[in-house]
Amino acid sequence: MNRMCGLHRYIKKMECSEASLKSELVAKAKEEKKKLKNRAHELKNQLTSTMRHLDKVEVRLSHTKEEVVSKFNTTENFNVISDDFDFNRCKRRISRLFLRLLKS
């Protein structure tokens, strides 16, 4: 009889420690999820900021190109710049990198 009581107590103790371990794991998982969500939000903000910056640079470059063309009546040098640097391609690449980062 004493052995059975001891065994029951041991089983109860193990069940309690299993439950506490589960609750600790759930709490840690929630905390990690919150951290990852915050990091994803930060990265999204950085991406948005970078996209806005690229838009501004694109506008400035087009204005500069228009000014040079109007002053010097030449497009020779700026056609090379606009062909070499495609802002939309750059934006798409940044977006793909961000999505890949979120998936990992």
Backbone hydrogen bonds, N-H to C=O, Kabsch-Sander energy under -0.5 kcal/mol:
donor,donor_aa,acceptor,acceptor_aa,energy
5,C,1,M,-2.3
6,G,2,N,-2.5
7,L,3,R,-2.4
8,H,4,M,-2.9
9,R,5,C,-2.6
10,Y,6,G,-2.4
11,I,7,L,-2.7
12,K,8,H,-2.7
13,K,9,R,-2.7
14,M,10,Y,-2.5
15,E,11,I,-2.5
16,C,12,K,-2.5
17,S,13,K,-2.4
18,E,14,M,-2.3
19,A,15,E,-2.3
20,S,16,C,-2.5
21,L,17,S,-2.2
22,K,18,E,-2.4
23,S,19,A,-2.4
24,E,20,S,-2.2
25,L,21,L,-2.6
26,V,22,K,-2.5
27,A,23,S,-2.3
28,K,24,E,-2.7
29,A,25,L,-2.7
30,K,26,V,-2.4
31,E,27,A,-2.2
32,E,28,K,-2.7
33,K,29,A,-2.5
34,K,30,K,-2.2
35,K,31,E,-2.3
36,L,32,E,-2.8
37,K,33,K,-2.4
38,N,34,K,-2.4
39,R,35,K,-2.5
40,A,36,L,-2.6
41,H,37,K,-2.1
42,E,38,N,-2.4
43,L,39,R,-2.6
44,K,40,A,-2.3
45,N,41,H,-2.3
46,Q,42,E,-2.4
47,L,43,L,-2.6
48,T,44,K,-2.6
49,S,45,N,-2.5
50,T,46,Q,-2.6
51,M,47,L,-2.6
52,R,48,T,-2.4
53,H,49,S,-2.5
54,L,50,T,-2.6
55,D,51,M,-2.3
56,K,52,R,-2.3
57,V,53,H,-2.6
58,E,54,L,-2.7
59,V,55,D,-2.3
60,R,56,K,-2.8
61,L,57,V,-2.8
62,S,58,E,-2.3
63,H,59,V,-2.5
64,T,60,R,-2.7
65,K,61,L,-2.6
66,E,62,S,-2.4
67,E,63,H,-2.6
68,V,64,T,-2.6
69,V,65,K,-2.7
70,S,66,E,-2.6
71,K,67,E,-2.4
72,F,68,V,-3.0
73,N,69,V,-1.8
79,N,75,T,-2.0
80,V,76,E,-0.7
81,I,77,N,-1.1
82,S,78,F,-2.6
83,D,79,N,-2.0
84,D,80,V,-2.3
85,F,81,I,-2.3
86,D,84,D,-0.7
87,F,85,F,-0.7
90,C,86,D,-2.0
91,K,87,F,-2.6
92,R,88,N,-2.5
93,R,89,R,-2.3
94,I,90,C,-2.3
95,S,91,K,-2.4
96,R,92,R,-2.6
97,L,93,R,-2.5
98,F,94,I,-2.3
99,L,95,S,-2.5
100,R,96,R,-2.5
101,L,97,L,-2.1
102,L,98,F,-2.2
103,K,99,L,-2.0
104,S,100,R,-1.5
